[in-house]
Amino acid sequence: MAIAKAERLMNLALCLLGTRRPLSKRELRESIEAYLEAGSTDSFNRMFERDKDDLRELGLVIETVENLDGETGYLARRDSNRLPPITLDAEEAAALGLAAKVWQQARLAGAASGALQKLRAAGLPDDVDPHGTHSALEPRIPVHEAAFEPLMLACRDRRPVVFDYRKASAAQPEQRHVEPWALECWRGHWYLAGWDRDRGAERVFRLSRITGRVRSRSGRFTVPVPDVVTVRETVAGWAGETADRSARIRLRTDAGYPLRARATAVRELGDGWDELEIPYGHGLDAWLVEFGPDVVVLEPAELRADVVDRLRAVAKG
């Protein structure tokens, strides 16, 4: 939902939870700035009714009191909106502690830290260190791409987006119109899965190849969001993770560590080169192109031809 609406709902919820007596529409309108700016009374009434329904859908119990000096009053009693006590065993507490330490991005780190402090106040075991100073595990999900936050919000709010995207085989980026479904981290890189409107098909985009600003667009999604979005499986297929064939490549010494990690055999050739045998599947040519002059494909011939074609396309661009 938009930030302005989320703030308005939060203010309304705080008013209803903080009052000792039912509040009328008039009093609520005078207490919440967004309602004062709503314009006409009809506009305010429609906005208030939508907000009240949204809060109830979110689980807030709002009582209606009739005949309050001729007006209808509203309040949310704390005893009706209190969550049951939180009880966590040692394994659940440890899992939450690790999850809260995963995020390095500043916008998410504060929220994770605050949530963990609230859980501690609600009964999180004292032997779980929220700051990781005594933990042997230090999980991290780095987020360096500027596109991450706007895409995360677009996935949450189901908003179409537009961005410029440079494929591995292209020298210049192309504009893409996408209905974003899900973000997922795989082997240190973030990927977006969604519906590419220009191509009329599901696509996966690597965030590091998005150039410029991600721009939101109005309107609804044109296709249903799948119940399961297989981001990792798609990217793994591109990288040959599900391959049943092998390819031989020459790789410069001290280069291409992701390729070395997947190699089934490595042989030193001397003169600064090694020979590797790696799994070969759909999309391996695009991955190899990223390593530029550090990689030479030896076999199979069709893979070598695909890599050469991609490199020529980049050179012509």
SULTA-V217275 format. One record per run of one state. SS is the DSSP state (H for helix, E for strand, C for the rest). FROM is the first residue (numbers start at 1). TO is the last residue. If there is no record, write none. Layout:
ss->SS from->FROM to->TO
ss->SS from->FROM to->TO
This chain:
ss->C from->1 to->2
ss->H from->3 to->18
ss->C from->19 to->22
ss->E from->23 to->24
ss->H from->25 to->31
ss->C from->32 to->32
ss->H from->33 to->36
ss->C from->37 to->40
ss->H from->41 to->57
ss->C from->58 to->62
ss->E from->63 to->68
ss->C from->69 to->70
ss->E from->71 to->75
ss->C from->76 to->77
ss->H from->78 to->80
ss->C from->81 to->89
ss->H from->90 to->102
ss->E from->103 to->103
ss->C from->104 to->105
ss->H from->106 to->121
ss->C from->122 to->140
ss->E from->141 to->141
ss->C from->142 to->146
ss->H from->147 to->157
ss->C from->158 to->159
ss->E from->160 to->165
ss->C from->166 to->173
ss->E from->174 to->186
ss->C from->187 to->188
ss->E from->189 to->196
ss->C from->197 to->200
ss->E from->201 to->206
ss->H from->207 to->209
ss->E from->210 to->216
ss->C from->217 to->230
ss->H from->231 to->238
ss->C from->239 to->244
ss->E from->245 to->252
ss->C from->253 to->256
ss->H from->257 to->262
ss->E from->263 to->270
ss->C from->271 to->272
ss->E from->273 to->280
ss->C from->281 to->283
ss->H from->284 to->289
ss->C from->290 to->291
ss->H from->292 to->294
ss->E from->295 to->299
ss->C from->300 to->300
ss->H from->301 to->316
ss->C from->317 to->317
